[in-house]
């Protein structure tokens, strides 16, 4: 099975073509801080060209669906859905925390995967040695990461800075993402975005002015004539 795997949920944009039969992967990565929406399609196009793979020959698309950066999650999913729309290629959405857990090559006791949350907090989830989740995700302070579940390998952005000296990885392995997605049923793992928290913006309440009924005397007044400027 030929799988195209895409991750843009944690900052850098990364993509891989993975052949499950041979176990071989080709990976392209772009660490630039800005312009993901513009760069990701070209990065994928260049990857397919170098791998000598046509879009029509892909058997599956894998994409991280968050939690993670709002823009990156949306861009990655949009590109994956584009392939599905044009080519009919099945798309598998994988949570970023799960993708991080599968990216640890040899976890000794398990994995503590995390992504950045809001207001200096982290969203963390524990996984066993087989990358199966152990309990739900929870929020902790970033400063508490170094002392949280000390026997587990860390997997998340800035792990080396937040917990110096502790074993861990800092990014999703798109080759591991492809391999994991190849074993999933696309029908049960749709490419739907998942966020650590709802947006801060709150919908405005309906204006009370709109609820004021029109009085009969107001309705009877003639409308102003448009285009007659200069009159007081």
Buried (B, 14 or more C-beta within 10 A) or exposed (E): BBBBBBBBBBBBBBBBBBBBEEEEBBBBBBEEEEEBBEBBBEBBEEBBEEBEBEBEEBEBBBBBBBBBBBEBBBBBBBBBBBBBEEBEBBBBBBBBBBBBBBBBEEBEEBBBBBBBBEEEBBBBBBBBBEBEBEEEBEBBEBEEBBEBBEEBBBBBBBBBEBBEEBBBBBBBBBBBBBBBBBEBEBEEBEBEBBBBEEEEEEEEEEEEEEEEEEEEEEEEEEEEEEEEEEEE
